[in-house]
Amino acid sequence: MSEFNREMVERLIAEIDELLALRQGFTEAYREWRETALDAMIAAVGEERAAEMERLGPRQSPINRQHRVHIYRQRLHAQRKYLTDLLEAEAGS
């Protein structure tokens, strides 16, 4: 596996955990995080894996605010699992 920065991956996982722990202000925090997260993901795991990670989670259009939050959280869970799996795979190498 080419590009992989373990420290940055661990930091991204911690940021995702913080977002998932939020109850109030989650949507705004998620949107702010998304603006900077893609660059961090590319630096941490490479462009190809970052693009793959971006495709994770549901892609349907939300029908209301609660559904939007649910979709955002599902995406974060999928991305967290992907990053955790990468860490485990790198540790096993």
PyMOL Python script that loads the backbone (N, CA, C, O; Angstrom):
from pymol import cmd

cmd.read_pdbstr("""\
ATOM      1  N   MET A   1       0.837  -1.170   0.000  1.00  0.00           N
ATOM      2  CA  MET A   1       0.000   0.000   0.000  1.00  0.00           C
ATOM      3  C   MET A   1       0.883   1.234   0.000  1.00  0.00           C
ATOM      4  O   MET A   1       1.829   1.337   0.781  1.00  0.00           O
ATOM      5  N   SER A   2       0.575   2.139  -0.857  1.00  0.00           N
ATOM      6  CA  SER A   2       1.437   3.303  -1.052  1.00  0.00           C
ATOM      7  C   SER A   2       1.304   4.315   0.094  1.00  0.00           C
ATOM      8  O   SER A   2       1.864   4.114   1.171  1.00  0.00           O
ATOM      9  N   GLU A   3       0.578   5.377  -0.139  1.00  0.00           N
ATOM     10  CA  GLU A   3       0.505   6.450   0.833  1.00  0.00           C
ATOM     11  C   GLU A   3      -0.324   6.047   2.047  1.00  0.00           C
ATOM     12  O   GLU A   3      -1.461   5.593   1.914  1.00  0.00           O
ATOM     13  N   PHE A   4       0.253   6.216   3.222  1.00  0.00           N
ATOM     14  CA  PHE A   4      -0.486   5.927   4.444  1.00  0.00           C
ATOM     15  C   PHE A   4       0.203   6.639   5.598  1.00  0.00           C
ATOM     16  O   PHE A   4       1.378   6.394   5.870  1.00  0.00           O
ATOM     17  N   ASN A   5      -0.514   7.504   6.264  1.00  0.00           N
ATOM     18  CA  ASN A   5       0.000   8.244   7.405  1.00  0.00           C
ATOM     19  C   ASN A   5      -0.836   7.845   8.617  1.00  0.00           C
ATOM     20  O   ASN A   5      -1.941   8.348   8.824  1.00  0.00           O
ATOM     21  N   ARG A   6      -0.290   6.943   9.402  1.00  0.00           N
ATOM     22  CA  ARG A   6      -1.018   6.384  10.543  1.00  0.00           C
ATOM     23  C   ARG A   6      -1.497   7.466  11.511  1.00  0.00           C
ATOM     24  O   ARG A   6      -2.634   7.420  11.982  1.00  0.00           O
ATOM     25  N   GLU A   7      -0.646   8.423  11.804  1.00  0.00           N
ATOM     26  CA  GLU A   7      -1.002   9.476  12.756  1.00  0.00           C
ATOM     27  C   GLU A   7      -2.203  10.296  12.265  1.00  0.00           C
ATOM     28  O   GLU A   7      -3.105  10.613  13.041  1.00  0.00           O
ATOM     29  N   MET A   8      -2.204  10.634  10.981  1.00  0.00           N
ATOM     30  CA  MET A   8      -3.320  11.407  10.431  1.00  0.00           C
ATOM     31  C   MET A   8      -4.608  10.575  10.396  1.00  0.00           C
ATOM     32  O   MET A   8      -5.695  11.106  10.628  1.00  0.00           O
ATOM     33  N   VAL A   9      -4.492   9.294  10.113  1.00  0.00           N
ATOM     34  CA  VAL A   9      -5.666   8.421  10.116  1.00  0.00           C
ATOM     35  C   VAL A   9      -6.251   8.355  11.517  1.00  0.00           C
ATOM     36  O   VAL A   9      -7.467   8.438  11.689  1.00  0.00           O
ATOM     37  N   GLU A  10      -5.397   8.207  12.513  1.00  0.00           N
ATOM     38  CA  GLU A  10      -5.875   8.175  13.895  1.00  0.00           C
ATOM     39  C   GLU A  10      -6.538   9.494  14.278  1.00  0.00           C
ATOM     40  O   GLU A  10      -7.531   9.504  15.007  1.00  0.00           O
ATOM     41  N   ARG A  11      -5.991  10.608  13.789  1.00  0.00           N
ATOM     42  CA  ARG A  11      -6.582  11.915  14.067  1.00  0.00           C
ATOM     43  C   ARG A  11      -7.959  12.034  13.399  1.00  0.00           C
ATOM     44  O   ARG A  11      -8.897  12.550  14.007  1.00  0.00           O
ATOM     45  N   LEU A  12      -8.084  11.562  12.162  1.00  0.00           N
ATOM     46  CA  LEU A  12      -9.378  11.584  11.475  1.00  0.00           C
ATOM     47  C   LEU A  12     -10.414  10.744  12.220  1.00  0.00           C
ATOM     48  O   LEU A  12     -11.569  11.148  12.348  1.00  0.00           O
ATOM     49  N   ILE A  13     -10.001   9.587  12.706  1.00  0.00           N
ATOM     50  CA  ILE A  13     -10.917   8.741  13.473  1.00  0.00           C
ATOM     51  C   ILE A  13     -11.364   9.470  14.734  1.00  0.00           C
ATOM     52  O   ILE A  13     -12.542   9.425  15.088  1.00  0.00           O
ATOM     53  N   ALA A  14     -10.445  10.136  15.410  1.00  0.00           N
ATOM     54  CA  ALA A  14     -10.793  10.893  16.616  1.00  0.00           C
ATOM     55  C   ALA A  14     -11.769  12.028  16.287  1.00  0.00           C
ATOM     56  O   ALA A  14     -12.707  12.280  17.043  1.00  0.00           O
ATOM     57  N   GLU A  15     -11.547  12.710  15.164  1.00  0.00           N
ATOM     58  CA  GLU A  15     -12.452  13.784  14.758  1.00  0.00           C
ATOM     59  C   GLU A  15     -13.845  13.235  14.447  1.00  0.00           C
ATOM     60  O   GLU A  15     -14.852  13.847  14.805  1.00  0.00           O
ATOM     61  N   ILE A  16     -13.898  12.092  13.785  1.00  0.00           N
ATOM     62  CA  ILE A  16     -15.185  11.463  13.488  1.00  0.00           C
ATOM     63  C   ILE A  16     -15.884  11.077  14.781  1.00  0.00           C
ATOM     64  O   ILE A  16     -17.091  11.279  14.917  1.00  0.00           O
ATOM     65  N   ASP A  17     -15.139  10.523  15.733  1.00  0.00           N
ATOM     66  CA  ASP A  17     -15.720  10.157  17.032  1.00  0.00           C
ATOM     67  C   ASP A  17     -16.304  11.381  17.733  1.00  0.00           C
ATOM     68  O   ASP A  17     -17.383  11.308  18.321  1.00  0.00           O
ATOM     69  N   GLU A  18     -15.587  12.507  17.669  1.00  0.00           N
ATOM     70  CA  GLU A  18     -16.093  13.743  18.279  1.00  0.00           C
ATOM     71  C   GLU A  18     -17.386  14.192  17.609  1.00  0.00           C
ATOM     72  O   GLU A  18     -18.333  14.594  18.284  1.00  0.00           O
ATOM     73  N   LEU A  19     -17.424  14.124  16.296  1.00  0.00           N
ATOM     74  CA  LEU A  19     -18.642  14.502  15.573  1.00  0.00           C
ATOM     75  C   LEU A  19     -19.810  13.594  15.946  1.00  0.00           C
ATOM     76  O   LEU A  19     -20.921  14.069  16.186  1.00  0.00           O
ATOM     77  N   LEU A  20     -19.559  12.300  15.994  1.00  0.00           N
ATOM     78  CA  LEU A  20     -20.625  11.359  16.320  1.00  0.00           C
ATOM     79  C   LEU A  20     -21.127  11.530  17.751  1.00  0.00           C
ATOM     80  O   LEU A  20     -22.268  11.176  18.050  1.00  0.00           O
ATOM     81  N   ALA A  21     -20.300  12.061  18.626  1.00  0.00           N
ATOM     82  CA  ALA A  21     -20.699  12.277  20.012  1.00  0.00           C
ATOM     83  C   ALA A  21     -21.574  13.520  20.174  1.00  0.00           C
ATOM     84  O   ALA A  21     -22.255  13.671  21.188  1.00  0.00           O
ATOM     85  N   LEU A  22     -21.557  14.404  19.184  1.00  0.00           N
ATOM     86  CA  LEU A  22     -22.345  15.637  19.267  1.00  0.00           C
ATOM     87  C   LEU A  22     -23.838  15.347  19.179  1.00  0.00           C
ATOM     88  O   LEU A  22     -24.273  14.464  18.441  1.00  0.00           O
ATOM     89  N   ARG A  23     -24.591  16.090  19.927  1.00  0.00           N
ATOM     90  CA  ARG A  23     -26.047  16.045  19.824  1.00  0.00           C
ATOM     91  C   ARG A  23     -26.533  17.382  19.274  1.00  0.00           C
ATOM     92  O   ARG A  23     -27.247  17.417  18.271  1.00  0.00           O
ATOM     93  N   GLN A  24     -26.160  18.460  19.910  1.00  0.00           N
ATOM     94  CA  GLN A  24     -26.515  19.801  19.459  1.00  0.00           C
ATOM     95  C   GLN A  24     -25.453  20.285  18.470  1.00  0.00           C
ATOM     96  O   GLN A  24     -24.258  20.108  18.710  1.00  0.00           O
ATOM     97  N   GLY A  25     -25.872  20.881  17.385  1.00  0.00           N
ATOM     98  CA  GLY A  25     -24.943  21.469  16.442  1.00  0.00           C
ATOM     99  C   GLY A  25     -24.221  20.481  15.549  1.00  0.00           C
ATOM    100  O   GLY A  25     -23.217  20.829  14.927  1.00  0.00           O
ATOM    101  N   PHE A  26     -24.715  19.252  15.474  1.00  0.00           N
ATOM    102  CA  PHE A  26     -24.035  18.230  14.686  1.00  0.00           C
ATOM    103  C   PHE A  26     -23.941  18.614  13.211  1.00  0.00           C
ATOM    104  O   PHE A  26     -22.870  18.517  12.612  1.00  0.00           O
ATOM    105  N   THR A  27     -25.052  19.047  12.625  1.00  0.00           N
ATOM    106  CA  THR A  27     -25.077  19.322  11.185  1.00  0.00           C
ATOM    107  C   THR A  27     -24.073  20.394  10.804  1.00  0.00           C
ATOM    108  O   THR A  27     -23.339  20.237   9.829  1.00  0.00           O
ATOM    109  N   GLU A  28     -24.033  21.477  11.560  1.00  0.00           N
ATOM    110  CA  GLU A  28     -23.094  22.553  11.262  1.00  0.00           C
ATOM    111  C   GLU A  28     -21.647  22.085  11.427  1.00  0.00           C
ATOM    112  O   GLU A  28     -20.792  22.390  10.596  1.00  0.00           O
ATOM    113  N   ALA A  29     -21.380  21.343  12.502  1.00  0.00           N
ATOM    114  CA  ALA A  29     -20.031  20.833  12.745  1.00  0.00           C
ATOM    115  C   ALA A  29     -19.615  19.857  11.639  1.00  0.00           C
ATOM    116  O   ALA A  29     -18.468  19.871  11.193  1.00  0.00           O
ATOM    117  N   TYR A  30     -20.546  19.017  11.203  1.00  0.00           N
ATOM    118  CA  TYR A  30     -20.261  18.058  10.137  1.00  0.00           C
ATOM    119  C   TYR A  30     -19.900  18.789   8.849  1.00  0.00           C
ATOM    120  O   TYR A  30     -18.924  18.445   8.181  1.00  0.00           O
ATOM    121  N   ARG A  31     -20.692  19.797   8.508  1.00  0.00           N
ATOM    122  CA  ARG A  31     -20.434  20.542   7.265  1.00  0.00           C
ATOM    123  C   ARG A  31     -19.092  21.263   7.314  1.00  0.00           C
ATOM    124  O   ARG A  31     -18.370  21.292   6.318  1.00  0.00           O
ATOM    125  N   GLU A  32     -18.751  21.842   8.459  1.00  0.00           N
ATOM    126  CA  GLU A  32     -17.438  22.497   8.603  1.00  0.00           C
ATOM    127  C   GLU A  32     -16.319  21.477   8.480  1.00  0.00           C
ATOM    128  O   GLU A  32     -15.315  21.728   7.814  1.00  0.00           O
ATOM    129  N   TRP A  33     -16.488  20.335   9.118  1.00  0.00           N
ATOM    130  CA  TRP A  33     -15.476  19.287   9.077  1.00  0.00           C
ATOM    131  C   TRP A  33     -15.270  18.787   7.658  1.00  0.00           C
ATOM    132  O   TRP A  33     -14.135  18.565   7.236  1.00  0.00           O
ATOM    133  N   ARG A  34     -16.359  18.608   6.916  1.00  0.00           N
ATOM    134  CA  ARG A  34     -16.276  18.102   5.541  1.00  0.00           C
ATOM    135  C   ARG A  34     -15.439  19.005   4.645  1.00  0.00           C
ATOM    136  O   ARG A  34     -14.766  18.521   3.735  1.00  0.00           O
ATOM    137  N   GLU A  35     -15.474  20.308   4.892  1.00  0.00           N
ATOM    138  CA  GLU A  35     -14.712  21.248   4.073  1.00  0.00           C
ATOM    139  C   GLU A  35     -13.214  20.996   4.143  1.00  0.00           C
ATOM    140  O   GLU A  35     -12.510  21.174   3.149  1.00  0.00           O
ATOM    141  N   THR A  36     -12.725  20.591   5.287  1.00  0.00           N
ATOM    142  CA  THR A  36     -11.290  20.373   5.462  1.00  0.00           C
ATOM    143  C   THR A  36     -10.904  18.893   5.461  1.00  0.00           C
ATOM    144  O   THR A  36      -9.731  18.557   5.298  1.00  0.00           O
ATOM    145  N   ALA A  37     -11.871  18.026   5.638  1.00  0.00           N
ATOM    146  CA  ALA A  37     -11.568  16.597   5.802  1.00  0.00           C
ATOM    147  C   ALA A  37     -11.016  15.950   4.543  1.00  0.00           C
ATOM    148  O   ALA A  37     -10.158  15.072   4.636  1.00  0.00           O
ATOM    149  N   LEU A  38     -11.483  16.355   3.369  1.00  0.00           N
ATOM    150  CA  LEU A  38     -11.023  15.696   2.150  1.00  0.00           C
ATOM    151  C   LEU A  38      -9.520  15.862   1.956  1.00  0.00           C
ATOM    152  O   LEU A  38      -8.834  14.904   1.602  1.00  0.00           O
ATOM    153  N   ASP A  39      -9.004  17.060   2.183  1.00  0.00           N
ATOM    154  CA  ASP A  39      -7.558  17.270   2.075  1.00  0.00           C
ATOM    155  C   ASP A  39      -6.805  16.416   3.084  1.00  0.00           C
ATOM    156  O   ASP A  39      -5.763  15.842   2.767  1.00  0.00           O
ATOM    157  N   ALA A  40      -7.334  16.335   4.300  1.00  0.00           N
ATOM    158  CA  ALA A  40      -6.700  15.522   5.334  1.00  0.00           C
ATOM    159  C   ALA A  40      -6.752  14.040   4.964  1.00  0.00           C
ATOM    160  O   ALA A  40      -5.789  13.310   5.197  1.00  0.00           O
ATOM    161  N   MET A  41      -7.859  13.598   4.393  1.00  0.00           N
ATOM    162  CA  MET A  41      -7.984  12.201   3.981  1.00  0.00           C
ATOM    163  C   MET A  41      -6.983  11.869   2.876  1.00  0.00           C
ATOM    164  O   MET A  41      -6.341  10.819   2.906  1.00  0.00           O
ATOM    165  N   ILE A  42      -6.856  12.767   1.902  1.00  0.00           N
ATOM    166  CA  ILE A  42      -5.904  12.545   0.813  1.00  0.00           C
ATOM    167  C   ILE A  42      -4.487  12.456   1.359  1.00  0.00           C
ATOM    168  O   ILE A  42      -3.712  11.592   0.949  1.00  0.00           O
ATOM    169  N   ALA A  43      -4.148  13.352   2.286  1.00  0.00           N
ATOM    170  CA  ALA A  43      -2.813  13.334   2.886  1.00  0.00           C
ATOM    171  C   ALA A  43      -2.591  12.073   3.719  1.00  0.00           C
ATOM    172  O   ALA A  43      -1.471  11.567   3.790  1.00  0.00           O
ATOM    173  N   ALA A  44      -3.638  11.569   4.340  1.00  0.00           N
ATOM    174  CA  ALA A  44      -3.500  10.414   5.228  1.00  0.00           C
ATOM    175  C   ALA A  44      -3.449   9.086   4.481  1.00  0.00           C
ATOM    176  O   ALA A  44      -2.643   8.216   4.813  1.00  0.00           O
ATOM    177  N   VAL A  45      -4.303   8.928   3.477  1.00  0.00           N
ATOM    178  CA  VAL A  45      -4.419   7.606   2.853  1.00  0.00           C
ATOM    179  C   VAL A  45      -4.225   7.603   1.343  1.00  0.00           C
ATOM    180  O   VAL A  45      -4.287   6.543   0.719  1.00  0.00           O
ATOM    181  N   GLY A  46      -3.998   8.739   0.758  1.00  0.00           N
ATOM    182  CA  GLY A  46      -3.812   8.811  -0.690  1.00  0.00           C
ATOM    183  C   GLY A  46      -5.110   9.146  -1.400  1.00  0.00           C
ATOM    184  O   GLY A  46      -6.204   8.953  -0.870  1.00  0.00           O
ATOM    185  N   GLU A  47      -4.956   9.646  -2.602  1.00  0.00           N
ATOM    186  CA  GLU A  47      -6.115  10.136  -3.354  1.00  0.00           C
ATOM    187  C   GLU A  47      -7.111   9.028  -3.709  1.00  0.00           C
ATOM    188  O   GLU A  47      -8.323   9.229  -3.623  1.00  0.00           O
ATOM    189  N   GLU A  48      -6.604   7.874  -4.104  1.00  0.00           N
ATOM    190  CA  GLU A  48      -7.489   6.777  -4.511  1.00  0.00           C
ATOM    191  C   GLU A  48      -8.339   6.284  -3.345  1.00  0.00           C
ATOM    192  O   GLU A  48      -9.550   6.116  -3.491  1.00  0.00           O
ATOM    193  N   ARG A  49      -7.721   6.053  -2.198  1.00  0.00           N
ATOM    194  CA  ARG A  49      -8.474   5.589  -1.027  1.00  0.00           C
ATOM    195  C   ARG A  49      -9.423   6.667  -0.515  1.00  0.00           C
ATOM    196  O   ARG A  49     -10.526   6.356  -0.066  1.00  0.00           O
ATOM    197  N   ALA A  50      -9.005   7.934  -0.578  1.00  0.00           N
ATOM    198  CA  ALA A  50      -9.875   9.034  -0.136  1.00  0.00           C
ATOM    199  C   ALA A  50     -11.128   9.091  -1.007  1.00  0.00           C
ATOM    200  O   ALA A  50     -12.229   9.309  -0.500  1.00  0.00           O
ATOM    201  N   ALA A  51     -10.965   8.898  -2.304  1.00  0.00           N
ATOM    202  CA  ALA A  51     -12.123   8.892  -3.205  1.00  0.00           C
ATOM    203  C   ALA A  51     -13.033   7.707  -2.893  1.00  0.00           C
ATOM    204  O   ALA A  51     -14.257   7.834  -2.910  1.00  0.00           O
ATOM    205  N   GLU A  52     -12.432   6.564  -2.611  1.00  0.00           N
ATOM    206  CA  GLU A  52     -13.210   5.380  -2.246  1.00  0.00           C
ATOM    207  C   GLU A  52     -13.973   5.628  -0.949  1.00  0.00           C
ATOM    208  O   GLU A  52     -15.136   5.243  -0.823  1.00  0.00           O
ATOM    209  N   MET A  53     -13.325   6.262  -0.001  1.00  0.00           N
ATOM    210  CA  MET A  53     -13.947   6.556   1.282  1.00  0.00           C
ATOM    211  C   MET A  53     -15.109   7.532   1.126  1.00  0.00           C
ATOM    212  O   MET A  53     -16.111   7.423   1.833  1.00  0.00           O
ATOM    213  N   GLU A  54     -14.981   8.472   0.214  1.00  0.00           N
ATOM    214  CA  GLU A  54     -16.036   9.451  -0.038  1.00  0.00           C
ATOM    215  C   GLU A  54     -17.308   8.795  -0.556  1.00  0.00           C
ATOM    216  O   GLU A  54     -18.404   9.317  -0.355  1.00  0.00           O
ATOM    217  N   ARG A  55     -17.167   7.667  -1.214  1.00  0.00           N
ATOM    218  CA  ARG A  55     -18.330   6.982  -1.775  1.00  0.00           C
ATOM    219  C   ARG A  55     -19.069   6.128  -0.747  1.00  0.00           C
ATOM    220  O   ARG A  55     -20.136   5.595  -1.050  1.00  0.00           O
ATOM    221  N   LEU A  56     -18.532   5.991   0.444  1.00  0.00           N
ATOM    222  CA  LEU A  56     -19.151   5.151   1.465  1.00  0.00           C
ATOM    223  C   LEU A  56     -20.392   5.812   2.045  1.00  0.00           C
ATOM    224  O   LEU A  56     -20.515   7.037   2.061  1.00  0.00           O
ATOM    225  N   GLY A  57     -21.295   4.989   2.514  1.00  0.00           N
ATOM    226  CA  GLY A  57     -22.498   5.495   3.165  1.00  0.00           C
ATOM    227  C   GLY A  57     -23.611   5.756   2.167  1.00  0.00           C
ATOM    228  O   GLY A  57     -23.405   5.695   0.955  1.00  0.00           O
ATOM    229  N   PRO A  58     -24.790   6.048   2.690  1.00  0.00           N
ATOM    230  CA  PRO A  58     -25.958   6.259   1.826  1.00  0.00           C
ATOM    231  C   PRO A  58     -25.824   7.507   0.968  1.00  0.00           C
ATOM    232  O   PRO A  58     -25.143   8.460   1.347  1.00  0.00           O
ATOM    233  N   ARG A  59     -26.466   7.498  -0.172  1.00  0.00           N
ATOM    234  CA  ARG A  59     -26.391   8.623  -1.100  1.00  0.00           C
ATOM    235  C   ARG A  59     -27.767   9.169  -1.477  1.00  0.00           C
ATOM    236  O   ARG A  59     -27.855  10.036  -2.346  1.00  0.00           O
ATOM    237  N   GLN A  60     -28.835   8.692  -0.857  1.00  0.00           N
ATOM    238  CA  GLN A  60     -30.150   9.194  -1.220  1.00  0.00           C
ATOM    239  C   GLN A  60     -30.336  10.630  -0.729  1.00  0.00           C
ATOM    240  O   GLN A  60     -29.630  11.087   0.170  1.00  0.00           O
ATOM    241  N   SER A  61     -31.278  11.320  -1.322  1.00  0.00           N
ATOM    242  CA  SER A  61     -31.580  12.694  -0.916  1.00  0.00           C
ATOM    243  C   SER A  61     -32.397  12.657   0.368  1.00  0.00           C
ATOM    244  O   SER A  61     -33.356  11.892   0.474  1.00  0.00           O
ATOM    245  N   PRO A  62     -32.025  13.474   1.338  1.00  0.00           N
ATOM    246  CA  PRO A  62     -32.777  13.488   2.601  1.00  0.00           C
ATOM    247  C   PRO A  62     -34.176  14.075   2.395  1.00  0.00           C
ATOM    248  O   PRO A  62     -34.380  14.983   1.590  1.00  0.00           O
ATOM    249  N   ILE A  63     -35.129  13.525   3.150  1.00  0.00           N
ATOM    250  CA  ILE A  63     -36.500  14.008   3.026  1.00  0.00           C
ATOM    251  C   ILE A  63     -36.828  15.071   4.061  1.00  0.00           C
ATOM    252  O   ILE A  63     -37.785  15.826   3.893  1.00  0.00           O
ATOM    253  N   ASN A  64     -36.048  15.136   5.123  1.00  0.00           N
ATOM    254  CA  ASN A  64     -36.223  16.178   6.144  1.00  0.00           C
ATOM    255  C   ASN A  64     -34.929  16.311   6.949  1.00  0.00           C
ATOM    256  O   ASN A  64     -33.961  15.596   6.688  1.00  0.00           O
ATOM    257  N   ARG A  65     -34.909  17.208   7.911  1.00  0.00           N
ATOM    258  CA  ARG A  65     -33.699  17.471   8.685  1.00  0.00           C
ATOM    259  C   ARG A  65     -33.233  16.230   9.451  1.00  0.00           C
ATOM    260  O   ARG A  65     -32.040  15.928   9.468  1.00  0.00           O
ATOM    261  N   GLN A  66     -34.144  15.525  10.070  1.00  0.00           N
ATOM    262  CA  GLN A  66     -33.766  14.326  10.825  1.00  0.00           C
ATOM    263  C   GLN A  66     -33.155  13.272   9.911  1.00  0.00           C
ATOM    264  O   GLN A  66     -32.177  12.618  10.274  1.00  0.00           O
ATOM    265  N   HIS A  67     -33.721  13.112   8.750  1.00  0.00           N
ATOM    266  CA  HIS A  67     -33.188  12.141   7.794  1.00  0.00           C
ATOM    267  C   HIS A  67     -31.795  12.558   7.328  1.00  0.00           C
ATOM    268  O   HIS A  67     -30.927  11.704   7.145  1.00  0.00           O
ATOM    269  N   ARG A  68     -31.570  13.858   7.135  1.00  0.00           N
ATOM    270  CA  ARG A  68     -30.249  14.365   6.732  1.00  0.00           C
ATOM    271  C   ARG A  68     -29.206  14.015   7.794  1.00  0.00           C
ATOM    272  O   ARG A  68     -28.121  13.527   7.476  1.00  0.00           O
ATOM    273  N   VAL A  69     -29.545  14.268   9.051  1.00  0.00           N
ATOM    274  CA  VAL A  69     -28.622  13.951  10.147  1.00  0.00           C
ATOM    275  C   VAL A  69     -28.341  12.449  10.172  1.00  0.00           C
ATOM    276  O   VAL A  69     -27.200  12.030  10.365  1.00  0.00           O
ATOM    277  N   HIS A  70     -29.377  11.649   9.979  1.00  0.00           N
ATOM    278  CA  HIS A  70     -29.211  10.194   9.963  1.00  0.00           C
ATOM    279  C   HIS A  70     -28.246   9.772   8.848  1.00  0.00           C
ATOM    280  O   HIS A  70     -27.365   8.940   9.066  1.00  0.00           O
ATOM    281  N   ILE A  71     -28.418  10.347   7.662  1.00  0.00           N
ATOM    282  CA  ILE A  71     -27.538  10.028   6.531  1.00  0.00           C
ATOM    283  C   ILE A  71     -26.101  10.450   6.831  1.00  0.00           C
ATOM    284  O   ILE A  71     -25.169   9.686   6.580  1.00  0.00           O
ATOM    285  N   TYR A  72     -25.914  11.647   7.361  1.00  0.00           N
ATOM    286  CA  TYR A  72     -24.569  12.128   7.698  1.00  0.00           C
ATOM    287  C   TYR A  72     -23.913  11.184   8.699  1.00  0.00           C
ATOM    288  O   TYR A  72     -22.742  10.835   8.550  1.00  0.00           O
ATOM    289  N   ARG A  73     -24.653  10.777   9.703  1.00  0.00           N
ATOM    290  CA  ARG A  73     -24.094   9.873  10.724  1.00  0.00           C
ATOM    291  C   ARG A  73     -23.751   8.509  10.124  1.00  0.00           C
ATOM    292  O   ARG A  73     -22.727   7.922  10.472  1.00  0.00           O
ATOM    293  N   GLN A  74     -24.593   8.007   9.234  1.00  0.00           N
ATOM    294  CA  GLN A  74     -24.294   6.727   8.587  1.00  0.00           C
ATOM    295  C   GLN A  74     -23.009   6.828   7.768  1.00  0.00           C
ATOM    296  O   GLN A  74     -22.187   5.911   7.778  1.00  0.00           O
ATOM    297  N   ARG A  75     -22.840   7.936   7.065  1.00  0.00           N
ATOM    298  CA  ARG A  75     -21.607   8.132   6.293  1.00  0.00           C
ATOM    299  C   ARG A  75     -20.395   8.150   7.211  1.00  0.00           C
ATOM    300  O   ARG A  75     -19.377   7.521   6.922  1.00  0.00           O
ATOM    301  N   LEU A  76     -20.510   8.874   8.320  1.00  0.00           N
ATOM    302  CA  LEU A  76     -19.385   8.938   9.257  1.00  0.00           C
ATOM    303  C   LEU A  76     -19.055   7.559   9.820  1.00  0.00           C
ATOM    304  O   LEU A  76     -17.883   7.200   9.935  1.00  0.00           O
ATOM    305  N   HIS A  77     -20.072   6.789  10.169  1.00  0.00           N
ATOM    306  CA  HIS A  77     -19.830   5.433  10.678  1.00  0.00           C
ATOM    307  C   HIS A  77     -19.114   4.581   9.628  1.00  0.00           C
ATOM    308  O   HIS A  77     -18.173   3.856   9.953  1.00  0.00           O
ATOM    309  N   ALA A  78     -19.551   4.666   8.383  1.00  0.00           N
ATOM    310  CA  ALA A  78     -18.925   3.892   7.308  1.00  0.00           C
ATOM    311  C   ALA A  78     -17.479   4.340   7.091  1.00  0.00           C
ATOM    312  O   ALA A  78     -16.593   3.510   6.891  1.00  0.00           O
ATOM    313  N   GLN A  79     -17.242   5.654   7.131  1.00  0.00           N
ATOM    314  CA  GLN A  79     -15.888   6.163   6.942  1.00  0.00           C
ATOM    315  C   GLN A  79     -14.988   5.789   8.111  1.00  0.00           C
ATOM    316  O   GLN A  79     -13.812   5.482   7.920  1.00  0.00           O
ATOM    317  N   ARG A  80     -15.540   5.813   9.319  1.00  0.00           N
ATOM    318  CA  ARG A  80     -14.749   5.426  10.497  1.00  0.00           C
ATOM    319  C   ARG A  80     -14.342   3.954  10.392  1.00  0.00           C
ATOM    320  O   ARG A  80     -13.196   3.600  10.666  1.00  0.00           O
ATOM    321  N   LYS A  81     -15.290   3.101   9.991  1.00  0.00           N
ATOM    322  CA  LYS A  81     -14.987   1.680   9.841  1.00  0.00           C
ATOM    323  C   LYS A  81     -13.917   1.472   8.769  1.00  0.00           C
ATOM    324  O   LYS A  81     -13.004   0.667   8.955  1.00  0.00           O
ATOM    325  N   TYR A  82     -14.022   2.178   7.670  1.00  0.00           N
ATOM    326  CA  TYR A  82     -13.039   2.074   6.595  1.00  0.00           C
ATOM    327  C   TYR A  82     -11.647   2.444   7.106  1.00  0.00           C
ATOM    328  O   TYR A  82     -10.679   1.730   6.847  1.00  0.00           O
ATOM    329  N   LEU A  83     -11.547   3.561   7.833  1.00  0.00           N
ATOM    330  CA  LEU A  83     -10.252   3.990   8.365  1.00  0.00           C
ATOM    331  C   LEU A  83      -9.717   3.001   9.399  1.00  0.00           C
ATOM    332  O   LEU A  83      -8.520   2.715   9.425  1.00  0.00           O
ATOM    333  N   THR A  84     -10.592   2.485  10.241  1.00  0.00           N
ATOM    334  CA  THR A  84     -10.176   1.502  11.244  1.00  0.00           C
ATOM    335  C   THR A  84      -9.660   0.231  10.563  1.00  0.00           C
ATOM    336  O   THR A  84      -8.648  -0.335  10.975  1.00  0.00           O
ATOM    337  N   ASP A  85     -10.362  -0.205   9.524  1.00  0.00           N
ATOM    338  CA  ASP A  85      -9.915  -1.385   8.770  1.00  0.00           C
ATOM    339  C   ASP A  85      -8.544  -1.137   8.124  1.00  0.00           C
ATOM    340  O   ASP A  85      -7.695  -2.028   8.101  1.00  0.00           O
ATOM    341  N   LEU A  86      -8.335   0.075   7.602  1.00  0.00           N
ATOM    342  CA  LEU A  86      -7.022   0.409   7.020  1.00  0.00           C
ATOM    343  C   LEU A  86      -5.924   0.352   8.083  1.00  0.00           C
ATOM    344  O   LEU A  86      -4.840  -0.173   7.830  1.00  0.00           O
ATOM    345  N   LEU A  87      -6.206   0.889   9.264  1.00  0.00           N
ATOM    346  CA  LEU A  87      -5.219   0.829  10.354  1.00  0.00           C
ATOM    347  C   LEU A  87      -4.867  -0.610  10.692  1.00  0.00           C
ATOM    348  O   LEU A  87      -3.695  -0.947  10.863  1.00  0.00           O
ATOM    349  N   GLU A  88      -5.875  -1.449  10.787  1.00  0.00           N
ATOM    350  CA  GLU A  88      -5.645  -2.854  11.120  1.00  0.00           C
ATOM    351  C   GLU A  88      -4.862  -3.558  10.014  1.00  0.00           C
ATOM    352  O   GLU A  88      -3.975  -4.364  10.291  1.00  0.00           O
ATOM    353  N   ALA A  89      -5.192  -3.250   8.772  1.00  0.00           N
ATOM    354  CA  ALA A  89      -4.479  -3.856   7.642  1.00  0.00           C
ATOM    355  C   ALA A  89      -3.014  -3.421   7.618  1.00  0.00           C
ATOM    356  O   ALA A  89      -2.128  -4.234   7.350  1.00  0.00           O
ATOM    357  N   GLU A  90      -2.760  -2.152   7.895  1.00  0.00           N
ATOM    358  CA  GLU A  90      -1.387  -1.637   7.925  1.00  0.00           C
ATOM    359  C   GLU A  90      -0.614  -2.237   9.096  1.00  0.00           C
ATOM    360  O   GLU A  90       0.575  -2.528   8.969  1.00  0.00           O
ATOM    361  N   ALA A  91      -1.274  -2.422  10.219  1.00  0.00           N
ATOM    362  CA  ALA A  91      -0.602  -3.021  11.380  1.00  0.00           C
ATOM    363  C   ALA A  91      -0.240  -4.476  11.097  1.00  0.00           C
ATOM    364  O   ALA A  91       0.778  -4.968  11.584  1.00  0.00           O
ATOM    365  N   GLY A  92      -1.065  -5.166  10.315  1.00  0.00           N
ATOM    366  CA  GLY A  92      -0.809  -6.560   9.983  1.00  0.00           C
ATOM    367  C   GLY A  92       0.251  -6.750   8.915  1.00  0.00           C
ATOM    368  O   GLY A  92       0.741  -7.862   8.718  1.00  0.00           O
ATOM    369  N   SER A  93       0.611  -5.669   8.220  1.00  0.00           N
ATOM    370  CA  SER A  93       1.602  -5.758   7.130  1.00  0.00           C
ATOM    371  C   SER A  93       3.003  -5.859   7.653  1.00  0.00           C
ATOM    372  O   SER A  93       3.950  -5.941   6.870  1.00  0.00           O
TER     373      SER A  93
END
""", "prot")
cmd.dss("prot")
cmd.show_as("cartoon", "prot")
cmd.util.cbc("prot")
cmd.orient("prot")
